[in-house]
Amino acid sequence: MKVISGTVVGGKVEVPQGTLAEGDRVAIVATEPAESIQLTPEQEAELVAAVEDIRRGRYVDGQELLAELRKRTGG
C-alpha cells in the first residue's frame, strides 16, 4: 500500500506522474480545504500494517466492537 496525495482537477484526482500504475485500486479520503493529512513514516507503516490485517480477515467489525463495549460497561 502507498499513501499518495493528489488534487482534484476537472473532477478527477491527479497524482504525481509515476506514483500509480494503470488499473491500480485506490481509496480516497477527502479533507476539508484547510486540512491536510501528514503522516510520519511510523504512522504510514502502521496504516499499511492495519490494511494488511484487514485484508487477511484479522479485524473486529463495528457491530462486534460495540457489542463487546456494551458487555464491558453493562450497557
PQR file with spaces between the fields and no chain letter, atoms N, CA, C, O and H, PARSE charges and radii, in Angstrom:
ATOM       1  N    MET     1       0.850   -1.177    0.000 -0.4000 1.5000
ATOM       2  CA   MET     1       0.000    0.000    0.000 -0.0000 2.0000
ATOM       3  C    MET     1       0.886    1.227    0.000  0.5500 1.7000
ATOM       4  O    MET     1       1.966    1.235    0.591 -0.5500 1.4000
ATOM       5  N    LYS     2       0.415    2.260   -0.670 -0.4000 1.5000
ATOM       6  CA   LYS     2       1.102    3.541   -0.716 -0.0000 2.0000
ATOM       7  C    LYS     2       0.150    4.606   -0.189  0.5500 1.7000
ATOM       8  O    LYS     2      -1.067    4.468   -0.303 -0.5500 1.4000
ATOM       9  H    LYS     2      -0.463    2.254   -1.150  0.4000 1.0000
ATOM      10  N    VAL     3       0.696    5.649    0.379 -0.4000 1.5000
ATOM      11  CA   VAL     3      -0.103    6.819    0.732 -0.0000 2.0000
ATOM      12  C    VAL     3       0.378    7.938   -0.186  0.5500 1.7000
ATOM      13  O    VAL     3       1.542    8.337   -0.133 -0.5500 1.4000
ATOM      14  H    VAL     3       1.686    5.761    0.472  0.4000 1.0000
ATOM      15  N    ILE     4      -0.525    8.439   -1.026 -0.4000 1.5000
ATOM      16  CA   ILE     4      -0.174    9.437   -2.036 -0.0000 2.0000
ATOM      17  C    ILE     4      -1.162   10.590   -1.941  0.5500 1.7000
ATOM      18  O    ILE     4      -2.364   10.368   -1.799 -0.5500 1.4000
ATOM      19  H    ILE     4      -1.470    8.114   -1.068  0.4000 1.0000
ATOM      20  N    SER     5      -0.674   11.800   -2.017 -0.4000 1.5000
ATOM      21  CA   SER     5      -1.548   12.969   -2.026 -0.0000 2.0000
ATOM      22  C    SER     5      -1.816   13.379   -3.465  0.5500 1.7000
ATOM      23  O    SER     5      -0.945   13.272   -4.328 -0.5500 1.4000
ATOM      24  H    SER     5       0.303   11.981   -2.132  0.4000 1.0000
ATOM      25  N    GLY     6      -3.018   13.844   -3.710 -0.4000 1.5000
ATOM      26  CA   GLY     6      -3.381   14.317   -5.038 -0.0000 2.0000
ATOM      27  C    GLY     6      -4.291   15.523   -4.935  0.5500 1.7000
ATOM      28  O    GLY     6      -4.623   15.974   -3.839 -0.5500 1.4000
ATOM      29  H    GLY     6      -3.726   13.932   -3.009  0.4000 1.0000
ATOM      30  N    THR     7      -4.689   16.039   -6.075 -0.4000 1.5000
ATOM      31  CA   THR     7      -5.553   17.212   -6.147 -0.0000 2.0000
ATOM      32  C    THR     7      -6.650   16.942   -7.166  0.5500 1.7000
ATOM      33  O    THR     7      -6.397   16.343   -8.212 -0.5500 1.4000
ATOM      34  H    THR     7      -4.419   15.673   -6.966  0.4000 1.0000
ATOM      35  N    VAL     8      -7.866   17.380   -6.867 -0.4000 1.5000
ATOM      36  CA   VAL     8      -8.965   17.229   -7.819 -0.0000 2.0000
ATOM      37  C    VAL     8      -8.868   18.362   -8.835  0.5500 1.7000
ATOM      38  O    VAL     8      -8.858   19.539   -8.474 -0.5500 1.4000
ATOM      39  H    VAL     8      -8.072   17.866   -6.018  0.4000 1.0000
ATOM      40  N    VAL     9      -8.799   17.992  -10.098 -0.4000 1.5000
ATOM      41  CA   VAL     9      -8.746   18.952  -11.200 -0.0000 2.0000
ATOM      42  C    VAL     9      -9.750   18.494  -12.249  0.5500 1.7000
ATOM      43  O    VAL     9      -9.628   17.402  -12.804 -0.5500 1.4000
ATOM      44  H    VAL     9      -8.808   17.036  -10.391  0.4000 1.0000
ATOM      45  N    GLY    10     -10.730   19.327  -12.512 -0.4000 1.5000
ATOM      46  CA   GLY    10     -11.741   18.970  -13.502 -0.0000 2.0000
ATOM      47  C    GLY    10     -12.521   17.720  -13.113  0.5500 1.7000
ATOM      48  O    GLY    10     -12.937   16.949  -13.977 -0.5500 1.4000
ATOM      49  H    GLY    10     -10.830   20.214  -12.061  0.4000 1.0000
ATOM      50  N    GLY    11     -12.717   17.523  -11.811 -0.4000 1.5000
ATOM      51  CA   GLY    11     -13.489   16.378  -11.344 -0.0000 2.0000
ATOM      52  C    GLY    11     -12.724   15.069  -11.256  0.5500 1.7000
ATOM      53  O    GLY    11     -13.308   14.032  -10.945 -0.5500 1.4000
ATOM      54  H    GLY    11     -12.379   18.150  -11.109  0.4000 1.0000
ATOM      55  N    LYS    12     -11.431   15.102  -11.525 -0.4000 1.5000
ATOM      56  CA   LYS    12     -10.607   13.896  -11.445 -0.0000 2.0000
ATOM      57  C    LYS    12      -9.453   14.134  -10.484  0.5500 1.7000
ATOM      58  O    LYS    12      -8.936   15.246  -10.373 -0.5500 1.4000
ATOM      59  H    LYS    12     -10.956   15.945  -11.778  0.4000 1.0000
ATOM      60  N    VAL    13      -9.058   13.069   -9.791 -0.4000 1.5000
ATOM      61  CA   VAL    13      -7.928   13.183   -8.865 -0.0000 2.0000
ATOM      62  C    VAL    13      -6.637   13.047   -9.651  0.5500 1.7000
ATOM      63  O    VAL    13      -6.428   12.064  -10.360 -0.5500 1.4000
ATOM      64  H    VAL    13      -9.478   12.166   -9.881  0.4000 1.0000
ATOM      65  N    GLU    14      -5.776   14.040   -9.518 -0.4000 1.5000
ATOM      66  CA   GLU    14      -4.466   13.994  -10.169 -0.0000 2.0000
ATOM      67  C    GLU    14      -3.414   13.742   -9.107  0.5500 1.7000
ATOM      68  O    GLU    14      -3.401   14.385   -8.057 -0.5500 1.4000
ATOM      69  H    GLU    14      -5.946   14.839   -8.941  0.4000 1.0000
ATOM      70  N    VAL    15      -2.523   12.788   -9.399 -0.4000 1.5000
ATOM      71  CA   VAL    15      -1.418   12.463   -8.505 -0.0000 2.0000
ATOM      72  C    VAL    15      -0.123   12.620   -9.292  0.5500 1.7000
ATOM      73  O    VAL    15      -0.144   12.651  -10.523 -0.5500 1.4000
ATOM      74  H    VAL    15      -2.534   12.266  -10.252  0.4000 1.0000
ATOM      75  N    PRO    16       1.007   12.718   -8.590 -0.5600 1.5000
ATOM      76  CA   PRO    16       2.270   12.847   -9.321  0.2800 2.0000
ATOM      77  C    PRO    16       2.475   11.684  -10.295  0.5500 1.7000
ATOM      78  O    PRO    16       2.210   10.528   -9.966 -0.5500 1.4000
ATOM      79  N    GLN    17       2.943   12.008  -11.478 -0.4000 1.5000
ATOM      80  CA   GLN    17       3.136   11.005  -12.520 -0.0000 2.0000
ATOM      81  C    GLN    17       4.084    9.912  -12.031  0.5500 1.7000
ATOM      82  O    GLN    17       5.103   10.193  -11.401 -0.5500 1.4000
ATOM      83  H    GLN    17       3.158   12.948  -11.745  0.4000 1.0000
ATOM      84  N    GLY    18       3.736    8.678  -12.328 -0.4000 1.5000
ATOM      85  CA   GLY    18       4.587    7.553  -11.971 -0.0000 2.0000
ATOM      86  C    GLY    18       4.313    6.960  -10.602  0.5500 1.7000
ATOM      87  O    GLY    18       4.930    5.959  -10.239 -0.5500 1.4000
ATOM      88  H    GLY    18       2.908    8.450  -12.840  0.4000 1.0000
ATOM      89  N    THR    19       3.390    7.556   -9.817 -0.4000 1.5000
ATOM      90  CA   THR    19       3.121    7.024   -8.481 -0.0000 2.0000
ATOM      91  C    THR    19       2.127    5.876   -8.498  0.5500 1.7000
ATOM      92  O    THR    19       2.100    5.067   -7.571 -0.5500 1.4000
ATOM      93  H    THR    19       2.888    8.370  -10.112  0.4000 1.0000
ATOM      94  N    LEU    20       1.306    5.796   -9.544 -0.4000 1.5000
ATOM      95  CA   LEU    20       0.318    4.731   -9.668 -0.0000 2.0000
ATOM      96  C    LEU    20       0.396    4.124  -11.062  0.5500 1.7000
ATOM      97  O    LEU    20       0.724    4.799  -12.037 -0.5500 1.4000
ATOM      98  H    LEU    20       1.328    6.454  -10.297  0.4000 1.0000
ATOM      99  N    ALA    21       0.087    2.837  -11.130 -0.4000 1.5000
ATOM     100  CA   ALA    21       0.063    2.158  -12.427 -0.0000 2.0000
ATOM     101  C    ALA    21      -1.377    2.047  -12.911  0.5500 1.7000
ATOM     102  O    ALA    21      -2.311    2.042  -12.109 -0.5500 1.4000
ATOM     103  H    ALA    21      -0.180    2.289  -10.337  0.4000 1.0000
ATOM     104  N    GLU    22      -1.546    1.960  -14.204 -0.4000 1.5000
ATOM     105  CA   GLU    22      -2.877    1.782  -14.791 -0.0000 2.0000
ATOM     106  C    GLU    22      -3.541    0.580  -14.145  0.5500 1.7000
ATOM     107  O    GLU    22      -2.947   -0.495  -14.064 -0.5500 1.4000
ATOM     108  H    GLU    22      -0.787    1.964  -14.855  0.4000 1.0000
ATOM     109  N    GLY    23      -4.774    0.757  -13.685 -0.4000 1.5000
ATOM     110  CA   GLY    23      -5.520   -0.333  -13.081 -0.0000 2.0000
ATOM     111  C    GLY    23      -5.343   -0.475  -11.576  0.5500 1.7000
ATOM     112  O    GLY    23      -6.034   -1.282  -10.953 -0.5500 1.4000
ATOM     113  H    GLY    23      -5.257    1.630  -13.750  0.4000 1.0000
ATOM     114  N    ASP    24      -4.420    0.302  -10.967 -0.4000 1.5000
ATOM     115  CA   ASP    24      -4.278    0.248   -9.512 -0.0000 2.0000
ATOM     116  C    ASP    24      -5.597    0.611   -8.852  0.5500 1.7000
ATOM     117  O    ASP    24      -6.301    1.507   -9.318 -0.5500 1.4000
ATOM     118  H    ASP    24      -3.858    0.957  -11.473  0.4000 1.0000
ATOM     119  N    ARG    25      -5.936   -0.081   -7.766 -0.4000 1.5000
ATOM     120  CA   ARG    25      -7.137    0.237   -6.998 -0.0000 2.0000
ATOM     121  C    ARG    25      -6.742    1.262   -5.946  0.5500 1.7000
ATOM     122  O    ARG    25      -5.670    1.173   -5.347 -0.5500 1.4000
ATOM     123  H    ARG    25      -5.364   -0.809   -7.387  0.4000 1.0000
ATOM     124  N    VAL    26      -7.616    2.232   -5.729 -0.4000 1.5000
ATOM     125  CA   VAL    26      -7.321    3.298   -4.776 -0.0000 2.0000
ATOM     126  C    VAL    26      -8.514    3.536   -3.859  0.5500 1.7000
ATOM     127  O    VAL    26      -9.652    3.218   -4.205 -0.5500 1.4000
ATOM     128  H    VAL    26      -8.486    2.304   -6.215  0.4000 1.0000
ATOM     129  N    ALA    27      -8.242    4.096   -2.692 -0.4000 1.5000
ATOM     130  CA   ALA    27      -9.271    4.584   -1.779 -0.0000 2.0000
ATOM     131  C    ALA    27      -8.946    6.054   -1.545  0.5500 1.7000
ATOM     132  O    ALA    27      -7.778    6.431   -1.452 -0.5500 1.4000
ATOM     133  H    ALA    27      -7.318    4.354   -2.410  0.4000 1.0000
ATOM     134  N    ILE    28      -9.964    6.865   -1.453 -0.4000 1.5000
ATOM     135  CA   ILE    28      -9.753    8.304   -1.328 -0.0000 2.0000
ATOM     136  C    ILE    28     -10.330    8.797   -0.009  0.5500 1.7000
ATOM     137  O    ILE    28     -11.469    8.481    0.335 -0.5500 1.4000
ATOM     138  H    ILE    28     -10.913    6.559   -1.529  0.4000 1.0000
ATOM     139  N    VAL    29      -9.542    9.569    0.724 -0.4000 1.5000
ATOM     140  CA   VAL    29     -10.005   10.247    1.931 -0.0000 2.0000
ATOM     141  C    VAL    29      -9.937   11.735    1.616  0.5500 1.7000
ATOM     142  O    VAL    29      -8.856   12.282    1.397 -0.5500 1.4000
ATOM     143  H    VAL    29      -8.617    9.826    0.444  0.4000 1.0000
ATOM     144  N    ALA    30     -11.087   12.381    1.595 -0.4000 1.5000
ATOM     145  CA   ALA    30     -11.131   13.803    1.249 -0.0000 2.0000
ATOM     146  C    ALA    30     -11.019   14.643    2.519  0.5500 1.7000
ATOM     147  O    ALA    30     -11.712   14.389    3.505 -0.5500 1.4000
ATOM     148  H    ALA    30     -11.965   11.937    1.772  0.4000 1.0000
ATOM     149  N    THR    31     -10.155   15.628    2.486 -0.4000 1.5000
ATOM     150  CA   THR    31     -10.000   16.543    3.612 -0.0000 2.0000
ATOM     151  C    THR    31     -10.722   17.848    3.299  0.5500 1.7000
ATOM     152  O    THR    31     -11.027   18.149    2.145 -0.5500 1.4000
ATOM     153  H    THR    31      -9.592   15.834    1.685  0.4000 1.0000
ATOM     154  N    GLU    32     -10.982   18.597    4.331 -0.4000 1.5000
ATOM     155  CA   GLU    32     -11.542   19.933    4.144 -0.0000 2.0000
ATOM     156  C    GLU    32     -10.455   20.810    3.522  0.5500 1.7000
ATOM     157  O    GLU    32      -9.271   20.499    3.661 -0.5500 1.4000
ATOM     158  H    GLU    32     -10.734   18.352    5.268  0.4000 1.0000
ATOM     159  N    PRO    33     -10.825   21.897    2.842 -0.5600 1.5000
ATOM     160  CA   PRO    33      -9.816   22.712    2.158  0.2800 2.0000
ATOM     161  C    PRO    33      -8.656   23.168    3.045  0.5500 1.7000
ATOM     162  O    PRO    33      -7.522   23.243    2.571 -0.5500 1.4000
ATOM     163  N    ALA    34      -8.909   23.471    4.304 -0.4000 1.5000
ATOM     164  CA   ALA    34      -7.846   23.967    5.173 -0.0000 2.0000
ATOM     165  C    ALA    34      -7.087   22.836    5.870  0.5500 1.7000
ATOM     166  O    ALA    34      -6.123   23.095    6.591 -0.5500 1.4000
ATOM     167  H    ALA    34      -9.830   23.411    4.689  0.4000 1.0000
ATOM     168  N    GLU    35      -7.508   21.592    5.663 -0.4000 1.5000
ATOM     169  CA   GLU    35      -6.872   20.451    6.318 -0.0000 2.0000
ATOM     170  C    GLU    35      -5.875   19.767    5.389  0.5500 1.7000
ATOM     171  O    GLU    35      -5.958   19.874    4.166 -0.5500 1.4000
ATOM     172  H    GLU    35      -8.291   21.381    5.077  0.4000 1.0000
ATOM     173  N    SER    36      -4.954   19.078    5.993 -0.4000 1.5000
ATOM     174  CA   SER    36      -4.097   18.189    5.227 -0.0000 2.0000
ATOM     175  C    SER    36      -3.801   16.981    6.104  0.5500 1.7000
ATOM     176  O    SER    36      -3.898   17.048    7.330 -0.5500 1.4000
ATOM     177  H    SER    36      -4.887   18.991    6.987  0.4000 1.0000
ATOM     178  N    ILE    37      -3.447   15.904    5.475 -0.4000 1.5000
ATOM     179  CA   ILE    37      -3.100   14.696    6.205 -0.0000 2.0000
ATOM     180  C    ILE    37      -1.597   14.529    6.093  0.5500 1.7000
ATOM     181  O    ILE    37      -1.057   14.348    5.002 -0.5500 1.4000
ATOM     182  H    ILE    37      -3.368   15.850    4.479  0.4000 1.0000
ATOM     183  N    GLN    38      -0.936   14.592    7.219 -0.4000 1.5000
ATOM     184  CA   GLN    38       0.511   14.418    7.259 -0.0000 2.0000
ATOM     185  C    GLN    38       0.807   13.219    8.143  0.5500 1.7000
ATOM     186  O    GLN    38       0.475   13.230    9.329 -0.5500 1.4000
ATOM     187  H    GLN    38      -1.374   14.739    8.106  0.4000 1.0000
ATOM     188  N    LEU    39       1.415   12.199    7.596 -0.4000 1.5000
ATOM     189  CA   LEU    39       1.766   11.013    8.360 -0.0000 2.0000
ATOM     190  C    LEU    39       3.276   10.918    8.489  0.5500 1.7000
ATOM     191  O    LEU    39       4.021   11.190    7.547 -0.5500 1.4000
ATOM     192  H    LEU    39       1.685   12.190    6.633  0.4000 1.0000
ATOM     193  N    THR    40       3.710   10.524    9.683 -0.4000 1.5000
ATOM     194  CA   THR    40       5.125   10.220    9.860 -0.0000 2.0000
ATOM     195  C    THR    40       5.382    8.869    9.197  0.5500 1.7000
ATOM     196  O    THR    40       4.437    8.129    8.925 -0.5500 1.4000
ATOM     197  H    THR    40       3.106   10.302   10.448  0.4000 1.0000
ATOM     198  N    PRO    41       6.633    8.541    8.935 -0.5600 1.5000
ATOM     199  CA   PRO    41       6.916    7.208    8.387  0.2800 2.0000
ATOM     200  C    PRO    41       6.383    6.087    9.284  0.5500 1.7000
ATOM     201  O    PRO    41       5.937    5.052    8.788 -0.5500 1.4000
ATOM     202  N    GLU    42       6.431    6.291   10.584 -0.4000 1.5000
ATOM     203  CA   GLU    42       5.918    5.281   11.523 -0.0000 2.0000
ATOM     204  C    GLU    42       4.404    5.141   11.393  0.5500 1.7000
ATOM     205  O    GLU    42       3.887    4.024   11.397 -0.5500 1.4000
ATOM     206  H    GLU    42       6.794    7.131   10.986  0.4000 1.0000
ATOM     207  N    GLN    43       3.685    6.265   11.277 -0.4000 1.5000
ATOM     208  CA   GLN    43       2.238    6.226   11.123 -0.0000 2.0000
ATOM     209  C    GLN    43       1.849    5.572    9.805  0.5500 1.7000
ATOM     210  O    GLN    43       0.890    4.803    9.744 -0.5500 1.4000
ATOM     211  H    GLN    43       4.106    7.172   11.273  0.4000 1.0000
ATOM     212  N    GLU    44       2.595    5.881    8.752 -0.4000 1.5000
ATOM     213  CA   GLU    44       2.311    5.269    7.456 -0.0000 2.0000
ATOM     214  C    GLU    44       2.518    3.757    7.527  0.5500 1.7000
ATOM     215  O    GLU    44       1.716    3.000    6.979 -0.5500 1.4000
ATOM     216  H    GLU    44       3.374    6.507    8.802  0.4000 1.0000
ATOM     217  N    ALA    45       3.576    3.311    8.191 -0.4000 1.5000
ATOM     218  CA   ALA    45       3.831    1.876    8.341 -0.0000 2.0000
ATOM     219  C    ALA    45       2.722    1.215    9.147  0.5500 1.7000
ATOM     220  O    ALA    45       2.307    0.100    8.831 -0.5500 1.4000
ATOM     221  H    ALA    45       4.228    3.926    8.635  0.4000 1.0000
ATOM     222  N    GLU    46       2.236    1.893   10.187 -0.4000 1.5000
ATOM     223  CA   GLU    46       1.145    1.351   10.993 -0.0000 2.0000
ATOM     224  C    GLU    46      -0.140    1.231   10.169  0.5500 1.7000
ATOM     225  O    GLU    46      -0.871    0.248   10.285 -0.5500 1.4000
ATOM     226  H    GLU    46       2.573    2.799   10.443  0.4000 1.0000
ATOM     227  N    LEU    47      -0.404    2.235    9.343 -0.4000 1.5000
ATOM     228  CA   LEU    47      -1.581    2.202    8.479 -0.0000 2.0000
ATOM     229  C    LEU    47      -1.489    1.056    7.474  0.5500 1.7000
ATOM     230  O    LEU    47      -2.463    0.333    7.262 -0.5500 1.4000
ATOM     231  H    LEU    47       0.190    3.034    9.249  0.4000 1.0000
ATOM     232  N    VAL    48      -0.339    0.893    6.866 -0.4000 1.5000
ATOM     233  CA   VAL    48      -0.135   -0.190    5.901 -0.0000 2.0000
ATOM     234  C    VAL    48      -0.334   -1.550    6.588  0.5500 1.7000
ATOM     235  O    VAL    48      -0.978   -2.439    6.031 -0.5500 1.4000
ATOM     236  H    VAL    48       0.452    1.480    7.038  0.4000 1.0000
ATOM     237  N    ALA    49       0.217   -1.707    7.791 -0.4000 1.5000
ATOM     238  CA   ALA    49       0.064   -2.969    8.531 -0.0000 2.0000
ATOM     239  C    ALA    49      -1.406   -3.223    8.868  0.5500 1.7000
ATOM     240  O    ALA    49      -1.869   -4.360    8.781 -0.5500 1.4000
ATOM     241  H    ALA    49       0.740   -0.985    8.244  0.4000 1.0000
ATOM     242  N    ALA    50      -2.138   -2.183    9.251 -0.4000 1.5000
ATOM     243  CA   ALA    50      -3.551   -2.342    9.586 -0.0000 2.0000
ATOM     244  C    ALA    50      -4.357   -2.761    8.363  0.5500 1.7000
ATOM     245  O    ALA    50      -5.235   -3.618    8.468 -0.5500 1.4000
ATOM     246  H    ALA    50      -1.761   -1.260    9.322  0.4000 1.0000
ATOM     247  N    VAL    51      -4.078   -2.180    7.224 -0.4000 1.5000
ATOM     248  CA   VAL    51      -4.784   -2.552    5.989 -0.0000 2.0000
ATOM     249  C    VAL    51      -4.489   -4.011    5.645  0.5500 1.7000
ATOM     250  O    VAL    51      -5.389   -4.740    5.225 -0.5500 1.4000
ATOM     251  H    VAL    51      -3.365   -1.484    7.138  0.4000 1.0000
ATOM     252  N    GLU    52      -3.250   -4.441    5.817 -0.4000 1.5000
ATOM     253  CA   GLU    52      -2.907   -5.840    5.549 -0.0000 2.0000
ATOM     254  C    GLU    52      -3.648   -6.775    6.502  0.5500 1.7000
ATOM     255  O    GLU    52      -4.115   -7.834    6.082 -0.5500 1.4000
ATOM     256  H    GLU    52      -2.520   -3.849    6.159  0.4000 1.0000
ATOM     257  N    ASP    53      -3.764   -6.402    7.776 -0.4000 1.5000
ATOM     258  CA   ASP    53      -4.535   -7.210    8.726 -0.0000 2.0000
ATOM     259  C    ASP    53      -5.977   -7.344    8.268  0.5500 1.7000
ATOM     260  O    ASP    53      -6.549   -8.434    8.322 -0.5500 1.4000
ATOM     261  H    ASP    53      -3.384   -5.542    8.117  0.4000 1.0000
ATOM     262  N    ILE    54      -6.569   -6.246    7.819 -0.4000 1.5000
ATOM     263  CA   ILE    54      -7.959   -6.283    7.347 -0.0000 2.0000
ATOM     264  C    ILE    54      -8.082   -7.199    6.136  0.5500 1.7000
ATOM     265  O    ILE    54      -9.019   -7.993    6.050 -0.5500 1.4000
ATOM     266  H    ILE    54      -6.105   -5.362    7.775  0.4000 1.0000
ATOM     267  N    ARG    55      -7.151   -7.095    5.211 -0.4000 1.5000
ATOM     268  CA   ARG    55      -7.184   -7.960    4.022 -0.0000 2.0000
ATOM     269  C    ARG    55      -7.116   -9.432    4.404  0.5500 1.7000
ATOM     270  O    ARG    55      -7.693  -10.279    3.723 -0.5500 1.4000
ATOM     271  H    ARG    55      -6.390   -6.450    5.281  0.4000 1.0000
ATOM     272  N    ARG    56      -6.420   -9.736    5.479 -0.4000 1.5000
ATOM     273  CA   ARG    56      -6.264  -11.125    5.924 -0.0000 2.0000
ATOM     274  C    ARG    56      -7.402  -11.560    6.850  0.5500 1.7000
ATOM     275  O    ARG    56      -7.400  -12.683    7.353 -0.5500 1.4000
ATOM     276  H    ARG    56      -5.951   -9.048    6.033  0.4000 1.0000
ATOM     277  N    GLY    57      -8.372  -10.669    7.074 -0.4000 1.5000
ATOM     278  CA   GLY    57      -9.524  -11.024    7.898 -0.0000 2.0000
ATOM     279  C    GLY    57      -9.291  -10.872    9.389  0.5500 1.7000
ATOM     280  O    GLY    57     -10.094  -11.351   10.189 -0.5500 1.4000
ATOM     281  H    GLY    57      -8.374   -9.756    6.665  0.4000 1.0000
ATOM     282  N    ARG    58      -8.216  -10.220    9.774 -0.4000 1.5000
ATOM     283  CA   ARG    58      -7.901  -10.033   11.188 -0.0000 2.0000
ATOM     284  C    ARG    58      -8.380   -8.655   11.635  0.5500 1.7000
ATOM     285  O    ARG    58      -7.624   -7.683   11.649 -0.5500 1.4000
ATOM     286  H    ARG    58      -7.563   -9.831    9.124  0.4000 1.0000
ATOM     287  N    TYR    59      -9.647   -8.604   11.995 -0.4000 1.5000
ATOM     288  CA   TYR    59     -10.231   -7.353   12.465 -0.0000 2.0000
ATOM     289  C    TYR    59     -11.518   -7.649   13.200  0.5500 1.7000
ATOM     290  O    TYR    59     -12.053   -8.755   13.114 -0.5500 1.4000
ATOM     291  H    TYR    59     -10.261   -9.393   11.984  0.4000 1.0000
ATOM     292  N    VAL    60     -12.015   -6.661   13.922 -0.4000 1.5000
ATOM     293  CA   VAL    60     -13.314   -6.742   14.580 -0.0000 2.0000
ATOM     294  C    VAL    60     -14.182   -5.687   13.918  0.5500 1.7000
ATOM     295  O    VAL    60     -13.805   -4.516   13.875 -0.5500 1.4000
ATOM     296  H    VAL    60     -11.581   -5.763   13.991  0.4000 1.0000
ATOM     297  N    ASP    61     -15.341   -6.084   13.400 -0.4000 1.5000
ATOM     298  CA   ASP    61     -16.185   -5.080   12.751 -0.0000 2.0000
ATOM     299  C    ASP    61     -16.874   -4.202   13.800  0.5500 1.7000
ATOM     300  O    ASP    61     -16.882   -4.530   14.987 -0.5500 1.4000
ATOM     301  H    ASP    61     -15.647   -7.036   13.435  0.4000 1.0000
ATOM     302  N    GLY    62     -17.435   -3.118   13.362 -0.4000 1.5000
ATOM     303  CA   GLY    62     -18.029   -2.125   14.257 -0.0000 2.0000
ATOM     304  C    GLY    62     -19.113   -2.674   15.161  0.5500 1.7000
ATOM     305  O    GLY    62     -19.175   -2.319   16.338 -0.5500 1.4000
ATOM     306  H    GLY    62     -17.429   -2.852   12.398  0.4000 1.0000
ATOM     307  N    GLN    63     -19.967   -3.534   14.631 -0.4000 1.5000
ATOM     308  CA   GLN    63     -21.039   -4.108   15.440 -0.0000 2.0000
ATOM     309  C    GLN    63     -20.481   -4.992   16.555  0.5500 1.7000
ATOM     310  O    GLN    63     -20.956   -4.949   17.690 -0.5500 1.4000
ATOM     311  H    GLN    63     -19.916   -3.823   13.675  0.4000 1.0000
ATOM     312  N    GLU    64     -19.464   -5.796   16.217 -0.4000 1.5000
ATOM     313  CA   GLU    64     -18.833   -6.643   17.238 -0.0000 2.0000
ATOM     314  C    GLU    64     -18.166   -5.789   18.318  0.5500 1.7000
ATOM     315  O    GLU    64     -18.255   -6.100   19.506 -0.5500 1.4000
ATOM     316  H    GLU    64     -19.078   -5.831   15.295  0.4000 1.0000
ATOM     317  N    LEU    65     -17.504   -4.721   17.903 -0.4000 1.5000
ATOM     318  CA   LEU    65     -16.845   -3.836   18.857 -0.0000 2.0000
ATOM     319  C    LEU    65     -17.858   -3.203   19.803  0.5500 1.7000
ATOM     320  O    LEU    65     -17.641   -3.176   21.014 -0.5500 1.4000
ATOM     321  H    LEU    65     -17.432   -4.468   16.938  0.4000 1.0000
ATOM     322  N    LEU    66     -18.948   -2.701   19.269 -0.4000 1.5000
ATOM     323  CA   LEU    66     -19.972   -2.082   20.112 -0.0000 2.0000
ATOM     324  C    LEU    66     -20.580   -3.095   21.089  0.5500 1.7000
ATOM     325  O    LEU    66     -20.818   -2.773   22.253 -0.5500 1.4000
ATOM     326  H    LEU    66     -19.125   -2.723   18.285  0.4000 1.0000
ATOM     327  N    ALA    67     -20.825   -4.305   20.615 -0.4000 1.5000
ATOM     328  CA   ALA    67     -21.376   -5.341   21.497 -0.0000 2.0000
ATOM     329  C    ALA    67     -20.412   -5.657   22.630  0.5500 1.7000
ATOM     330  O    ALA    67     -20.837   -5.811   23.775 -0.5500 1.4000
ATOM     331  H    ALA    67     -20.631   -4.567   19.669  0.4000 1.0000
ATOM     332  N    GLU    68     -19.134   -5.757   22.330 -0.4000 1.5000
ATOM     333  CA   GLU    68     -18.127   -6.025   23.357 -0.0000 2.0000
ATOM     334  C    GLU    68     -18.044   -4.882   24.360  0.5500 1.7000
ATOM     335  O    GLU    68     -17.952   -5.120   25.564 -0.5500 1.4000
ATOM     336  H    GLU    68     -18.790   -5.632   21.400  0.4000 1.0000
ATOM     337  N    LEU    69     -18.075   -3.644   23.874 -0.4000 1.5000
ATOM     338  CA   LEU    69     -18.025   -2.496   24.776 -0.0000 2.0000
ATOM     339  C    LEU    69     -19.263   -2.446   25.682  0.5500 1.7000
ATOM     340  O    LEU    69     -19.158   -2.096   26.858 -0.5500 1.4000
ATOM     341  H    LEU    69     -18.150   -3.450   22.896  0.4000 1.0000
ATOM     342  N    ARG    70     -20.423   -2.793   25.140 -0.4000 1.5000
ATOM     343  CA   ARG    70     -21.638   -2.824   25.947 -0.0000 2.0000
ATOM     344  C    ARG    70     -21.535   -3.872   27.049  0.5500 1.7000
ATOM     345  O    ARG    70     -21.954   -3.635   28.182 -0.5500 1.4000
ATOM     346  H    ARG    70     -20.508   -3.078   24.185  0.4000 1.0000
ATOM     347  N    LYS    71     -20.972   -5.036   26.711 -0.4000 1.5000
ATOM     348  CA   LYS    71     -20.806   -6.082   27.723 -0.0000 2.0000
ATOM     349  C    LYS    71     -19.889   -5.613   28.849  0.5500 1.7000
ATOM     350  O    LYS    71     -20.154   -5.868   30.024 -0.5500 1.4000
ATOM     351  H    LYS    71     -20.632   -5.228   25.790  0.4000 1.0000
ATOM     352  N    ARG    72     -18.810   -4.925   28.478 -0.4000 1.5000
ATOM     353  CA   ARG    72     -17.846   -4.472   29.481 -0.0000 2.0000
ATOM     354  C    ARG    72     -18.390   -3.381   30.382  0.5500 1.7000
ATOM     355  O    ARG    72     -18.010   -3.282   31.549 -0.5500 1.4000
ATOM     356  H    ARG    72     -18.595   -4.718   27.523  0.4000 1.0000
ATOM     357  N    THR    73     -19.284   -2.561   29.839 -0.4000 1.5000
ATOM     358  CA   THR    73     -19.799   -1.437   30.621 -0.0000 2.0000
ATOM     359  C    THR    73     -21.173   -1.716   31.212  0.5500 1.7000
ATOM     360  O    THR    73     -21.740   -0.874   31.908 -0.5500 1.4000
ATOM     361  H    THR    73     -19.593   -2.642   28.891  0.4000 1.0000
ATOM     362  N    GLY    74     -21.705   -2.901   30.933 -0.4000 1.5000
ATOM     363  CA   GLY    74     -23.010   -3.258   31.464 -0.0000 2.0000
ATOM     364  C    GLY    74     -24.170   -2.583   30.767  0.5500 1.7000
ATOM     365  O    GLY    74     -25.280   -2.535   31.298 -0.5500 1.4000
ATOM     366  H    GLY    74     -21.245   -3.586   30.368  0.4000 1.0000
ATOM     367  N    GLY    75     -23.913   -2.053   29.563 -0.4000 1.5000
ATOM     368  CA   GLY    75     -24.956   -1.318   28.842 -0.0000 2.0000
ATOM     369  C    GLY    75     -25.652   -2.066   27.851  0.5500 1.7000
ATOM     370  O    GLY    75     -26.546   -1.535   27.191 -0.5500 1.4000
ATOM     371  H    GLY    75     -23.012   -2.092   29.132  0.4000 1.0000
